[in-house]
Amino acid sequence: MAKLTVKSAADTAKKWGDVTPGRSSYYETETPASAAFWEAQTIASGPTYKTSVSAGNIDKLFVGGVRRAGAGKFSRKVTAVGVSRFGPGVGAAIPDFEAGWGDYQGVLAGIDKPPKRPRGDPGNRTIIGTIDDALYKKRLALLGATAATS
């Protein structure tokens, strides 16, 4: 077994903070264009939201709120506010990104991954399973859902 090679949280956060602000033109173009998709997918998630929060008629309240805001407001706010705040927002979030990534970076760096098998071999799924299990246990531990950590 070989350890996964994972850059440190500080290195990853620095690169994210250096590179991501330069993507504001992509944000400006792509985000407003996705407004209708966002609205449709968010409305479609109403039943899942209800199950998740287990409260009476929360799905109707959620969908109603999305419809009330609508794709028009989403697109308008991205253009009017989001584009100018994108770069500074990334800069302000670097410490949060580093802390959040750091929680999982340590888990990934500590994984002994099973050896890779030939292409198509079902045994390769054990690599994904090993990583998924470790990250899920860490997530539960961070959320206080269990004491188990990886």
Secondary structure, 3 states (H helix, E strand, C coil): CEECCCCCHHHHHHHHHHHHHHHHHHHHHHHHHCHHHHHHHHHHCHHHHHHHHCCCCHHHHHHHHHHHHHHHHHHHHHHHHHHHHHHHHHHHHHHHHHHHHHHHHHHHHCCEECCCCCCCCHHHHHHHHHHHHHHHHHHHHHCCCCCCCC
